Structure formats: C-alpha cells, structure tokens
Amino acid sequence: LLKSMAEVGEWFEKGIMQLPFVLQAAEVIKAALDFLEPRLAKSAKRHRGCMVLATVKGDIHDIGKNLVDIILRSNGYHVVNIGTDQGGAEIAAAVERHNPDHVGLSALLVKSTLEMTGILRHFNEKNIRIPVICGGAAVTPDFVASVLQPVYPGRVCYCSDAFAALKVMEGSVNPSQIQVTKKTRQKRAITAVDSSTSNQPVLSPPFYGVKTMTWFLDDIVPFIEKKILIKARWRLGPGSAAEQFFNEIIQLLKDNRITRFSAVYGYFKCHRHGRRLLIDSEQGVVNIDFTMPKQISLAEYFRENDDLVSFFISSCGPDISGLEKKLFSTDQYQLYMLLHGFGVQLAETLATRMHQHILHELGLPEKQGKRFSPGYPAWPELADQKTLVQLLNAEKIGICLSENFQLIPELSVSAMVVSHPQAEYF
Ligand code: B12
C-alpha cells in the first residue's frame, strides 16, 4: 500500500497526476490502513513516525496544513493535527503527550511567522529539542535559516509542500537539499499620488451609514472565475473532470441548504490628515493610521478636505467550513479539498461583487480603483479589522473577531474601496 502511495507522490511531482486524484488515492490508502491496523501483530510497528501539526496562533488558514496531514497519514505516519490558531503552550503540551518525531508548523500570515519564533523559544524553555518543519505561504527558507534556527537548538527546516515534508520525515533527503521553487515577484515602483490633483469630483453616495445585503448562490455562481478555481484552488489542468466537480459542489451546497450569504457595507465622510484617514461615523471620528508601509500610504488616495470612503465585510457564513470539517474528519479528502477551494473562490467572488456593487452605486466605471484589505502588504495592520467590524456593525451578520483579529467565520473578507483612479497595490 505504502509503495503505491509513494508512486502516486512521484506521479504528482512529475505532473502526471493532479491533486484531487492524489487525495482520492489517499482516501483509499487511509481506509485500507484503518482496516489493517487492528489486525497487525502487536509487535509490528504501527506507524513509520509521528508528527504534531498545527497552524500557529493568530492564523486561521488551514488547507495547507491539512494537505500535509493527509499526505503523511496516507504514507503510514501518525499525525496529531491540533488545528489552527495554536500557541507555544498548546503545541508543547501536544509534544509532551504524543512524543512525536517531528513538529510541523504552518503560517500564511506574515504576522504569524513571528509567532513561530515565540513557539520555538517556548520549546527551548521546556527543553524540547525535536526537529521542526515549517511551511506555509508566509514562510521563506531564508526566514527559517536566519530567524528561526538561531533561537532553537534542535533542527528547524523549511518545506515548500506536503511532499517535501514527507521526504524529510522519511529521512530520504537532507532538509538543506530540498529544492526551493518559491517565486519572488518583481516589485513595481509606485509613486506617490496627490489626491487633490486627481480632478475627480467628490463622490455622492446613495446613503451615509451602513446597510446589509443578502446574496444567493445562484446569483453568485455565474460570476465565479472558473479558471482560477480550477487552476489555482483545485490544481487541475485542462481536459479534466473540472466541470463535473463544479456541478457536484453546487449540488452539495444546495443539498445542505447553503445558499444564502451576507455582507455589510457603508459610506462615510472622511478626510486625510498626513498618513491618517479620519472617518466620520455614528460612533464619532474614527482614525485609521496608514503610517506603516513604505514609500506611500493608502491615505494618499484621499483628499485633505471632504472626501468619501466605503468599506465592506462579506461572508460565506460558517456552514461551508462546518461541512468541510465534517468531510475532513470522515476522510473524504477529495470532496473536502474541492469544497474548500470552491468556498475560497466563493468568498473572493462575494468580495468582488460587493466591490462592483459599491462602484455601481457611486456611478463609477467597473474597473476604477482597487480594494484593500487589512493584512495586505499595503495595509499590514490586521488590528484595523476591529475598526471595520465596529464601523459596519458586522455582528449583525454574525461576524466577530478572534483574539488576533481574524474574522470569524473564516470564509470572510473585509475591505476598503479606494476609488481613486490611480490606486495600485503596493
Ligand atoms: C485562500 C485565501 C483566503 C481565504 C480563506 C482561506 C482559509 N480559510 O483557509 C479567504 C478568501 C477567506 C481569505 C481571507 C483573508 N485573507 Co487570505 N489568502 C488566501 C490565499 C489566496 C491562498 C491561501 C491558500 O489557501 N493557499 C492554498 C494552500 C494549499 O496553500 P498553502 O496554505 O500555502 O499550503 C501549501 C504550502 O504553503 C505548504 N504548507 C502550508 N503549511 C504547511 C505546514 C508544513 C509543516 C509544511 C511542511 C508545509 C506547509 O504545503 C501546502 C501545499 O502542499 C492567500 C494568498 C497566498 N498566495 O497564499 C491569501 C492570504 C494568506 N490572505 C491574506 C489576508 C490578509 C487575508 C485577510 C486577513 C484579508 C481580509 N482582511 O479580509 C482575510 C482573513 C480572513 C479572516 N477570516 O480573517 C494575506 C496574508 C498577508 C500576510 N502575508 O500577512 C494573503 C497572503 C493574501 C495577500 N496577498 O496579502 N484568504
């Protein structure tokens, strides 16, 4: 069984097999291993090794971590997956309890990579020395070597994906030999803008304050960017079963009555003061400070005198994630991954539809300006999610914040609509 799963891994690496089918193979292997395990002789070694796996404190992104879990499990490893938003104390407790061979840490937010340092320091205090494998889109090999390794006497290594982690667990490669294929994007130079010279008339909104909106699945589906869903979320190539998967997931959502999604949005008078945006709201003047990022600040897209800003928070609600958890815990890996990918794209599409709705209400062209979210490089301060949640009364649609300012439910997006025609991501 394990030999065949290793072959599946090789096919994936060579591009012969696509991710959803790797997960289908993993389902079969997992079912077979579950069946065989109680029948193995007591003396037989039940697992090839053990990993305690977690997404670190402050971070709710979990698909990457769960892919590591699935691939290791179906290759005969025991995985203790303790979930997302886990700090040093929780992970150390799991290590002490399960005595693993490795710890796996995942981080998708730049801020949560700092949490990794704290976790390793905590391990150090507790005299834990087992090897730690770090991954996730925010982690880089450089960060692991220059920031994480110096604070931990045990070995720390970077793995770009689940299969690299498998090789490290197997001991078949030295972590330093792992090929790193991280792409670094060329940064464009963004020059400062002067909002007062944009020659745009001051916009007049249909209302000031906050409104709630409901979106229905059937109205959103035609706007889902299928190419992105299929290629980026499902990792499928052309000529595949994508269309069938697409229809299956929509049916799954309908069967589970997950067809209504909501958003809150609002228009507010505002003005710029240096690198700050001062917003008039029912709660008084709210201040968002854009002093952090580099050459320009988001405030520069607004006038020093009267201007208008709009914000929204859109959410798929808690039910898709609930269904995902059920599929994952019942080892339906392929459907889990397909639903997760669809949920992510639905969350993105909802946000795009809200952005378009706001531009339409303002009488602006569909492509004018950009939307920026707290946590993006141009607006790194995640704590500003608190300001947006309060400003928009987002609890009305069931949104709250985790201790580390992540939106709950997780398939939610918050954003500021910047309608300045020269607005660019930086
Ligand atoms: C999908 C996604 C979402 C989804 C939610 C996904 C979810 N629930 O998991 C939605 C659309 C809801 C979302 C929302 C937000 N997101 Co988001 N999101 C992404 C996106 C586009 C992809 C992440 C992903 O799922 N990738 C696919 C998986 C398979 O890849 P992966 O997790 O990296 O895992 C692979 C490897 O990294 C590795 N790996 C991962 N973990 C581990 C662990 C170990 C041990 C090992 C060995 C390997 C490993 O293995 C996996 C492959 O095998 C990223 C951009 C990006 N390029 O990463 C932004 C991103 C992570 N999000 C970001 C932000 C800011 C947000 C928001 C805060 C924005 C906002 N204010 O609304 C919100 C927060 C939501 C909340 N609830 O608070 C930022 C983070 C910025 C930063 N660097 O700090 C990113 C980078 C986007 C950006 N360009 O700025 N997001």
Residues whose N, C-alpha, C, O or C-beta is under 5 A from the ligand:
A	BS01	B12	I60 H61 D62 I63 G64 K65 L67 V68 G104 L105 S106 A107 L108 L109 V110 K111 I133 C134 G135 G136 A137 A138 C159 S160 D161 A162 A165 V344 A347 E348 S373 P374 G375 Y376 P377 F405 Q406 L407 I408 P409 E410 L411 S412 V413 S414
